[in-house]
Amino acid sequence: MTSKFERELDKLRSRIIKMGSAVDEQVELAFRCLNDWDEALALHVMGRDEKVDRLDIKIERQCLRIFALQQPVASDLRLIMAALNINSELERMGDLAYNIAKAVSTLKKSSDTINRLDVKQLTDAVQSMVRHTIDSFVDSNLNLALSVMRSDRRVDQYEERIRRQTIQLMKENPDFVEAGATLIIQLRNMERIADHATNVAEEVIFVAKAKIVPNRFDDDAYEELEREIGLGDDDDQD
């Protein structure tokens, strides 16, 4: 490979990491403004969305340019294909963080009721998945990528429990119906962020092992995947 091509790949990788860092912060701030009922911070989060969109466009254009001019093969081709997909997943996470921040002003009116729910348990779990999936790309850490995929089921359980509790509160208090409906939408947005984080983790495994990972797994399937990609208990795990 030419040194110019290698520089292009390094630049692409750096941009993906920069995009990941920006989205990680966007999600963290969106969750913080929701948990703290901070409307000023919510406005700040919404104002940051353009930065993520600009990075998204740069990465997509760079990937297409590399495809057109360099005709990459093997592991380099996998990296560029994954970069396109990861970029798309990260951009969607940023959009969902924007939507959550935008809903804060509406939800704050019913903060006393919402504070009875353990929304922070869900946001903490999702934030951890976002951070770990980005770290798994940065470090090519397949164990960490697999742990993100395993965590998705727990997030689904948290979301379902809080959603059921929200519906019950809506039944008990008609004044909470509007805010409750808004909250249910945002709970779904949190779950979707976790789904996108899982998709990024799957791309990390694809780049390293040329293994396309099925969307939904049970415990036996995870153990089989570990064996297929050569992971074990002795590998480092953060």
DRENTIFI-488197 format. One record per residue (C-alpha): x, y, z. Coordinates in pm, whole numbers, plus 50000, padded with zeros to 5 digits. Example, Ala and Ser with C-alpha at 12.3 -4.5 7.8 and 13.67 -1.06 7.14 Angstrom:
# residues 2
<pt east="51230" north="49550" up="50780"/>
<pt east="51367" north="49894" up="50714"/>
END
This chain:
# residues 238
<pt east="50000" north="50000" up="50000"/>
<pt east="50121" north="50352" up="49929"/>
<pt east="50211" north="50581" up="50215"/>
<pt east="49943" north="50821" up="50087"/>
<pt east="49681" north="50549" up="50123"/>
<pt east="49804" north="50465" up="50472"/>
<pt east="49779" north="50831" up="50566"/>
<pt east="49422" north="50836" up="50435"/>
<pt east="49333" north="50538" up="50652"/>
<pt east="49496" north="50697" up="50957"/>
<pt east="49303" north="51017" up="50892"/>
<pt east="48979" north="50825" up="50854"/>
<pt east="49038" north="50635" up="51176"/>
<pt east="49119" north="50961" up="51358"/>
<pt east="48799" north="51120" up="51232"/>
<pt east="48590" north="50823" up="51347"/>
<pt east="48749" north="50850" up="51692"/>
<pt east="48681" north="51226" up="51696"/>
<pt east="48320" north="51162" up="51593"/>
<pt east="48287" north="50899" up="51863"/>
<pt east="48421" north="51134" up="52127"/>
<pt east="48181" north="51410" up="52018"/>
<pt east="47881" north="51176" up="52027"/>
<pt east="47986" north="51028" up="52362"/>
<pt east="47990" north="51378" up="52508"/>
<pt east="47662" north="51466" up="52336"/>
<pt east="47489" north="51164" up="52490"/>
<pt east="47643" north="51227" up="52832"/>
<pt east="47526" north="51590" up="52834"/>
<pt east="47178" north="51499" up="52709"/>
<pt east="47138" north="51248" up="52991"/>
<pt east="47275" north="51495" up="53245"/>
<pt east="47033" north="51772" up="53146"/>
<pt east="46747" north="51521" up="53172"/>
<pt east="46850" north="51386" up="53512"/>
<pt east="46925" north="51735" up="53650"/>
<pt east="46636" north="51915" up="53474"/>
<pt east="46886" north="52162" up="53330"/>
<pt east="46715" north="52349" up="53046"/>
<pt east="47018" north="52568" up="52976"/>
<pt east="47234" north="52260" up="52927"/>
<pt east="46963" north="52113" up="52704"/>
<pt east="46990" north="52416" up="52475"/>
<pt east="47368" north="52373" up="52471"/>
<pt east="47332" north="52009" up="52369"/>
<pt east="47096" north="52101" up="52088"/>
<pt east="47344" north="52362" up="51965"/>
<pt east="47622" north="52103" up="51942"/>
<pt east="47438" north="51888" up="51690"/>
<pt east="47587" north="52074" up="51393"/>
<pt east="47938" north="51964" up="51494"/>
<pt east="47837" north="51599" up="51473"/>
<pt east="47663" north="51655" up="51139"/>
<pt east="47976" north="51820" up="50992"/>
<pt east="48195" north="51528" up="51099"/>
<pt east="47942" north="51285" up="50954"/>
<pt east="47965" north="51451" up="50613"/>
<pt east="48347" north="51462" up="50619"/>
<pt east="48376" north="51094" up="50707"/>
<pt east="48126" north="50983" up="50445"/>
<pt east="48300" north="51184" up="50174"/>
<pt east="48640" north="51050" up="50274"/>
<pt east="48519" north="50689" up="50264"/>
<pt east="48369" north="50738" up="49919"/>
<pt east="48687" north="50907" up="49797"/>
<pt east="48901" north="50616" up="49918"/>
<pt east="48668" north="50366" up="49749"/>
<pt east="48686" north="50557" up="49421"/>
<pt east="49060" north="50626" up="49410"/>
<pt east="49233" north="50348" up="49602"/>
<pt east="49027" north="50031" up="49546"/>
<pt east="49107" north="49885" up="49890"/>
<pt east="49103" north="49510" up="49956"/>
<pt east="49088" north="49267" up="50250"/>
<pt east="49125" north="49424" up="50596"/>
<pt east="49150" north="49778" up="50456"/>
<pt east="48824" north="49728" up="50269"/>
<pt east="48658" north="49601" up="50587"/>
<pt east="48781" north="49906" up="50779"/>
<pt east="48635" north="50148" up="50526"/>
<pt east="48305" north="49960" up="50502"/>
<pt east="48284" north="49955" up="50881"/>
<pt east="48378" north="50323" up="50902"/>
<pt east="48079" north="50413" up="50684"/>
<pt east="47847" north="50208" up="50903"/>
<pt east="47996" north="50327" up="51233"/>
<pt east="47973" north="50686" up="51115"/>
<pt east="47604" north="50638" up="51039"/>
<pt east="47539" north="50475" up="51378"/>
<pt east="47718" north="50755" up="51562"/>
<pt east="47529" north="51024" up="51371"/>
<pt east="47200" north="50862" up="51469"/>
<pt east="47308" north="50852" up="51833"/>
<pt east="47376" north="51224" up="51812"/>
<pt east="47031" north="51287" up="51666"/>
<pt east="46868" north="51085" up="51945"/>
<pt east="47065" north="51278" up="52208"/>
<pt east="46933" north="51599" up="52047"/>
<pt east="46576" north="51468" up="52074"/>
<pt east="46620" north="51381" up="52441"/>
<pt east="46760" north="51725" up="52519"/>
<pt east="46475" north="51890" up="52327"/>
<pt east="46219" north="51707" up="52543"/>
<pt east="46363" north="51829" up="52875"/>
<pt east="46156" north="52148" up="52891"/>
<pt east="45833" north="51949" up="52847"/>
<pt east="45931" north="51676" up="53092"/>
<pt east="46052" north="51922" up="53357"/>
<pt east="45691" north="52030" up="53418"/>
<pt east="45629" north="51682" up="53562"/>
<pt east="45969" north="51639" up="53725"/>
<pt east="45823" north="51546" up="54065"/>
<pt east="45641" north="51250" up="53912"/>
<pt east="45927" north="51144" up="53684"/>
<pt east="46172" north="51157" up="53974"/>
<pt east="45981" north="50862" up="54121"/>
<pt east="46118" north="50653" up="53834"/>
<pt east="46476" north="50531" up="53814"/>
<pt east="46551" north="50687" up="53477"/>
<pt east="46914" north="50739" up="53580"/>
<pt east="46968" north="50364" up="53599"/>
<pt east="46877" north="50346" up="53232"/>
<pt east="47081" north="50649" up="53126"/>
<pt east="47388" north="50522" up="53315"/>
<pt east="47364" north="50182" up="53145"/>
<pt east="47324" north="50336" up="52800"/>
<pt east="47608" north="50583" up="52860"/>
<pt east="47836" north="50297" up="52960"/>
<pt east="47753" north="50113" up="52638"/>
<pt east="47828" north="50421" up="52426"/>
<pt east="48162" north="50480" up="52597"/>
<pt east="48266" north="50116" up="52584"/>
<pt east="48173" north="50070" up="52219"/>
<pt east="48384" north="50372" up="52122"/>
<pt east="48673" north="50245" up="52335"/>
<pt east="48641" north="49903" up="52170"/>
<pt east="48697" north="50069" up="51832"/>
<pt east="48986" north="50283" up="51953"/>
<pt east="49165" north="49986" up="52113"/>
<pt east="49037" north="49709" up="51882"/>
<pt east="48919" north="49542" up="52202"/>
<pt east="48694" north="49255" up="52100"/>
<pt east="48611" north="49150" up="52455"/>
<pt east="48488" north="49501" up="52523"/>
<pt east="48285" north="49498" up="52201"/>
<pt east="48127" north="49170" up="52306"/>
<pt east="48046" north="49306" up="52652"/>
<pt east="47861" north="49596" up="52486"/>
<pt east="47653" north="49349" up="52288"/>
<pt east="47570" north="49155" up="52603"/>
<pt east="47467" north="49477" up="52782"/>
<pt east="47196" north="49554" up="52529"/>
<pt east="46958" north="49301" up="52681"/>
<pt east="46991" north="49463" up="53024"/>
<pt east="46909" north="49804" up="52877"/>
<pt east="46600" north="49656" up="52710"/>
<pt east="46488" north="49524" up="53049"/>
<pt east="46541" north="49860" up="53220"/>
<pt east="46350" north="50041" up="52945"/>
<pt east="46059" north="49798" up="52961"/>
<pt east="46032" north="49824" up="53340"/>
<pt east="46038" north="50204" up="53345"/>
<pt east="45794" north="50221" up="53055"/>
<pt east="45546" north="49998" up="53243"/>
<pt east="45584" north="50212" up="53554"/>
<pt east="45527" north="50525" up="53346"/>
<pt east="45207" north="50383" up="53198"/>
<pt east="45084" north="50298" up="53548"/>
<pt east="45150" north="50656" up="53662"/>
<pt east="44959" north="50784" up="53359"/>
<pt east="44660" north="50571" up="53459"/>
<pt east="44672" north="50702" up="53814"/>
<pt east="44720" north="51067" up="53720"/>
<pt east="44550" north="51206" up="53406"/>
<pt east="44756" north="51527" up="53438"/>
<pt east="45067" north="51318" up="53371"/>
<pt east="44945" north="51170" up="53043"/>
<pt east="45113" north="51422" up="52812"/>
<pt east="45446" north="51418" up="52994"/>
<pt east="45423" north="51041" up="53033"/>
<pt east="45379" north="50994" up="52660"/>
<pt east="45678" north="51219" up="52597"/>
<pt east="45883" north="51024" up="52849"/>
<pt east="45796" north="50693" up="52683"/>
<pt east="45924" north="50830" up="52352"/>
<pt east="46250" north="50937" up="52518"/>
<pt east="46289" north="50599" up="52690"/>
<pt east="46264" north="50445" up="52346"/>
<pt east="46525" north="50691" up="52219"/>
<pt east="46760" north="50580" up="52497"/>
<pt east="46706" north="50218" up="52400"/>
<pt east="46777" north="50306" up="52038"/>
<pt east="47106" north="50469" up="52137"/>
<pt east="47201" north="50140" up="52302"/>
<pt east="47102" north="49954" up="51985"/>
<pt east="47328" north="50179" up="51777"/>
<pt east="47612" north="50124" up="52025"/>
<pt east="47562" north="49750" up="51981"/>
<pt east="47579" north="49790" up="51605"/>
<pt east="47912" north="49973" up="51638"/>
<pt east="48046" north="49688" up="51853"/>
<pt east="47943" north="49442" up="51581"/>
<pt east="48140" north="49647" up="51326"/>
<pt east="48449" north="49634" up="51550"/>
<pt east="48430" north="49254" up="51540"/>
<pt east="48374" north="49262" up="51163"/>
<pt east="48688" north="49470" up="51106"/>
<pt east="48907" north="49247" up="51321"/>
<pt east="48769" north="48904" up="51233"/>
<pt east="48568" north="48940" up="50911"/>
<pt east="48275" north="48801" up="51109"/>
<pt east="47923" north="48932" up="51044"/>
<pt east="47739" north="48918" up="51375"/>
<pt east="47365" north="48833" up="51389"/>
<pt east="47147" north="49100" up="51547"/>
<pt east="47000" north="48906" up="51839"/>
<pt east="47181" north="48658" up="52060"/>
<pt east="47118" north="48436" up="52359"/>
<pt east="47393" north="48335" up="52605"/>
<pt east="47485" north="48019" up="52415"/>
<pt east="47523" north="48218" up="52094"/>
<pt east="47754" north="48467" up="52265"/>
<pt east="47972" north="48184" up="52390"/>
<pt east="47983" north="48036" up="52041"/>
<pt east="48081" north="48375" up="51899"/>
<pt east="48361" north="48402" up="52155"/>
<pt east="48498" north="48069" up="52039"/>
<pt east="48465" north="48162" up="51671"/>
<pt east="48657" north="48486" up="51706"/>
<pt east="48913" north="48344" up="51946"/>
<pt east="48818" north="48520" up="52267"/>
<pt east="48853" north="48376" up="52612"/>
<pt east="48868" north="48460" up="52978"/>
<pt east="49240" north="48533" up="52956"/>
<pt east="49192" north="48830" up="52723"/>
<pt east="49201" north="49179" up="52869"/>
<pt east="48864" north="49320" up="52954"/>
<pt east="48797" north="49677" up="53062"/>
END
